[in-house]
Amino acid sequence: MSAMTSPNHISVGSVTFGNDLPFVLISGPCQIESRDHALFMADALAQIARQAGVPFIFKSSFDKANRTSVSGQRGVGIDAGLAILAEVKATLGCPVLTDVHDAGQVAAAAQAVDILQIPAFLCRQTDLLLAAGRTGAVINVKKGQFMAPWDMAAVAQKVASTGNDRILLTERGASFGYNTLVSDMRALPVMAQTGYPAVFDATHSVQQPGGLGSASGGQREYAPLLARSAIAAGVAAIFAEAHQDPDNAPSDGPVMLPLDWVAPMLAKLKAIDEVVKA
């Protein structure tokens, strides 16, 4: 293992990411379901994070382009979705994050949100990475389920080649046989060796891709445990999708945290984080 690069600090609004700084919470419903729902969830999560003393980024997707089935609900679309995310940002004052799926989406998305997220399945798509990097926005790249953590250095280099070093790298589990993911906590310090803030996606890491046949399953009960493990390993942020009624959500219901799980989880994560980074 090579010597670790000094950690970068990346600021967005009032939030600063760093592998040596207090952790940030990235949370929200998997997809934007409506304006009212997005505002409700953002407000609820912002209040929970504020009470816990944890910096907060709101996340939701205007389009879920990688659904298991062609009949899966994908979201409200880019125009309506970006308008809603811009309203969340303006109303609550918290930074916002959303996925982009092709180079044609990045310019408009970067005008509305603070962080562009590259989905795991697209993390090697050079044109998408370069287009995202050129916007100057913070770029969160999820590590593909098929990739080794040390391979993310080359992914980050693609974005950085545009002159944009505002990069986050996210671990979300690795494929292990059929319909199963496993989390290797060694991936977090390996990715942190790049100097870029390392993020752990606790909810997608307990996903069972395609496990329900026409949809993905999951084991949300293990997400808080994995989040605690990641905080103990030392990370800049925890990514954990949440919903007030996950069992009836249009996507990723089996892995999203019920709202009433978030505050108790944050209390434990903060206590561990303070010890690790003392």
C-alpha positions in Angstrom: 0.0 0.0 0.0 1.4 3.4 -1.0 1.7 6.3 1.3 -1.5 8.3 1.7 -1.8 11.6 -0.2 -2.6 14.6 2.0 -6.4 14.8 2.1 -8.2 17.4 -0.1 -10.9 19.6 1.5 -13.8 20.3 -0.9 -16.3 22.9 0.1 -19.8 23.3 -1.3 -21.9 26.0 0.3 -21.5 25.7 4.0 -20.4 22.1 3.8 -16.8 20.9 3.6 -15.8 17.3 2.8 -12.5 15.9 4.0 -11.3 12.5 5.1 -9.9 14.1 8.2 -13.0 16.3 8.9 -16.3 15.5 10.6 -18.5 13.4 8.3 -21.2 14.8 6.1 -24.6 13.1 5.6 -25.8 12.8 2.0 -29.5 11.7 2.1 -32.8 11.9 0.4 -35.3 9.7 -1.4 -34.0 7.6 -4.3 -36.0 9.5 -6.9 -37.9 12.7 -7.0 -41.5 11.7 -6.7 -43.1 15.2 -6.6 -42.3 18.7 -5.6 -44.1 18.4 -2.3 -42.5 15.1 -1.4 -39.0 16.4 -2.2 -39.5 19.5 -0.1 -41.0 17.5 2.7 -38.1 15.0 2.8 -35.4 17.7 2.4 -36.9 19.7 5.3 -37.3 16.6 7.5 -33.7 15.4 6.9 -32.2 18.9 7.2 -33.8 19.2 10.6 -32.6 15.8 11.8 -29.1 16.5 10.6 -29.1 20.0 12.2 -30.2 18.6 15.5 -27.5 16.0 15.3 -24.8 18.6 14.4 -24.0 16.8 11.1 -23.5 18.7 7.8 -26.2 17.8 5.3 -26.5 17.4 1.5 -29.9 16.7 -0.1 -29.9 13.9 -2.7 -32.6 12.8 -5.1 -32.6 11.7 -8.8 -34.7 13.2 -11.6 -34.3 10.0 -13.6 -33.5 6.4 -12.5 -32.1 5.3 -15.9 -30.9 1.9 -14.7 -34.1 0.3 -13.5 -34.2 -3.5 -13.4 -37.4 -3.6 -15.5 -38.6 -1.5 -18.4 -41.8 -0.9 -16.4 -40.0 0.5 -13.4 -40.8 4.1 -12.4 -38.0 6.4 -13.4 -38.9 9.8 -11.9 -40.2 13.2 -13.0 -37.6 13.8 -15.7 -34.8 16.4 -16.1 -36.8 19.6 -16.5 -39.2 19.2 -13.7 -36.6 17.5 -11.5 -33.9 20.2 -11.8 -36.6 22.9 -11.1 -37.5 21.0 -7.9 -33.9 20.6 -6.8 -33.2 24.2 -7.4 -36.3 25.1 -5.2 -35.1 22.8 -2.5 -31.7 24.6 -2.5 -33.3 28.0 -2.5 -35.8 27.2 0.2 -33.7 25.3 2.6 -30.2 26.6 1.8 -28.7 23.2 1.8 -26.5 22.0 -1.1 -28.1 19.4 -3.5 -26.9 16.4 -5.4 -28.3 14.5 -8.3 -27.3 11.9 -10.9 -26.4 12.5 -14.5 -26.5 9.8 -17.1 -25.1 11.3 -20.3 -23.0 14.2 -21.4 -26.0 16.1 -22.7 -27.4 16.4 -19.2 -24.5 17.8 -17.3 -24.6 21.5 -18.3 -28.2 22.0 -17.2 -27.8 19.9 -14.1 -24.7 21.9 -13.0 -26.8 25.1 -13.2 -29.4 23.7 -10.7 -27.4 21.6 -8.3 -24.1 21.7 -6.4 -22.9 18.1 -6.9 -23.1 16.0 -10.0 -23.1 12.2 -9.3 -21.8 9.7 -11.8 -23.7 6.4 -11.3 -21.7 3.3 -10.6 -22.5 1.6 -13.9 -21.2 4.7 -15.7 -18.0 5.4 -13.8 -15.7 4.4 -16.7 -17.6 6.5 -19.3 -14.9 8.9 -20.3 -17.0 11.4 -22.2 -19.5 11.7 -19.3 -16.7 12.1 -16.8 -15.0 14.8 -18.9 -18.2 16.7 -19.5 -19.1 16.6 -15.8 -15.6 17.8 -14.8 -15.7 20.7 -17.2 -18.7 22.2 -15.4 -16.6 23.0 -12.4 -19.2 21.4 -10.1 -18.3 19.0 -7.4 -18.3 15.5 -9.0 -19.2 12.4 -6.9 -18.2 9.2 -8.8 -19.6 6.0 -7.5 -17.2 3.0 -7.8 -18.6 0.4 -10.1 -19.7 -2.9 -8.5 -17.3 -4.5 -11.0 -14.2 -2.4 -10.1 -11.3 -2.6 -7.7 -10.9 0.4 -5.4 -7.4 1.2 -6.6 -8.8 1.5 -10.2 -10.8 4.6 -9.0 -7.5 6.6 -9.1 -7.7 6.5 -13.0 -11.3 7.5 -12.9 -10.5 10.5 -10.8 -7.7 11.4 -13.1 -10.1 11.6 -16.0 -12.2 14.2 -14.1 -9.1 16.0 -12.9 -7.7 16.3 -16.4 -10.4 19.0 -17.0 -8.8 21.2 -14.3 -11.5 20.2 -11.8 -10.2 18.5 -8.7 -13.5 18.9 -6.8 -13.9 15.1 -6.7 -15.6 12.7 -4.3 -15.2 8.9 -4.6 -18.0 6.6 -3.3 -17.9 3.0 -2.3 -21.2 1.1 -2.8 -20.2 -2.6 -2.6 -18.8 -5.1 -5.0 -20.6 -7.8 -6.9 -20.4 -11.2 -5.2 -22.1 -13.9 -7.2 -25.6 -13.3 -8.4 -27.9 -10.7 -6.9 -25.5 -9.9 -4.0 -23.1 -7.2 -3.0 -20.4 -7.2 -0.3 -18.7 -4.2 1.3 -14.9 -4.4 1.7 -14.0 -1.7 4.2 -10.4 -1.7 2.9 -11.8 0.0 -0.2 -12.2 3.2 1.8 -8.6 3.9 2.8 -7.5 2.7 -0.6 -9.6 5.3 -2.3 -8.6 7.9 0.3 -5.0 7.4 -0.8 -5.9 9.5 -3.9 -6.4 12.5 -1.5 -10.0 12.9 -2.6 -12.7 12.5 0.0 -14.0 9.0 0.3 -17.8 8.4 0.7 -19.6 5.3 1.9 -23.0 4.5 0.4 -24.6 2.5 3.2 -28.0 1.9 1.6 -27.0 0.8 -1.9 -24.3 -1.5 -0.4 -27.2 -3.6 1.1 -29.0 -3.8 -2.3 -29.7 -7.1 -3.9 -29.5 -6.2 -7.6 -32.4 -7.7 -9.5 -33.1 -9.8 -6.4 -36.9 -9.5 -6.7 -37.0 -10.5 -10.4 -38.4 -7.3 -11.9 -36.8 -5.1 -9.3 -33.9 -5.0 -6.9 -34.3 -6.2 -3.3 -32.2 -5.3 -0.3 -31.6 -5.6 3.4 -32.0 -2.2 4.9 -31.6 -3.5 8.4 -27.8 -3.9 7.8 -27.3 -0.3 6.4 -26.7 1.3 9.8 -24.2 -1.4 10.7 -22.2 -0.9 7.6 -22.4 2.9 8.1 -20.9 2.5 11.6 -18.1 0.3 10.1 -17.3 2.9 7.4 -17.2 5.7 10.0 -14.8 3.6 12.1 -12.6 3.1 9.0 -12.6 6.9 8.5 -14.7 8.5 5.7 -15.6 12.0 4.6 -19.3 11.3 4.2 -22.1 8.7 4.6 -24.6 8.4 1.7 -27.9 6.9 2.9 -31.1 7.2 1.1 -34.2 7.8 3.3 -38.0 7.8 2.9 -41.0 8.3 5.2 -42.6 5.2 3.7 -39.9 3.1 2.0 -42.0 0.0 1.6 -44.2 2.0 -0.8 -41.5 4.0 -2.6 -41.3 3.7 -6.4 -37.6 2.7 -6.3 -35.0 1.3 -3.9 -37.6 0.8 -1.1 -36.0 -2.3 0.3 -32.8 -0.4 1.1 -33.9 3.1 2.0 -33.9 4.1 5.7 -37.2 4.9 7.3 -37.1 8.6 8.5 -37.2 7.5 12.2 -34.0 5.5 11.8 -31.9 8.5 10.7 -31.5 10.4 14.0 -30.5 7.4 16.1 -28.1 6.3 13.4 -26.5 9.8 13.2 -26.0 9.9 17.0 -24.0 6.7 16.9 -22.1 7.7 13.8 -21.1 11.0 15.2 -19.8 9.4 18.4 -17.7 7.0 16.5 -16.5 9.7 14.1 -15.3 11.9 17.0 -13.2 9.1 18.4 -11.7 8.1 15.1 -10.8 11.7 14.1 -9.8 12.9 17.5 
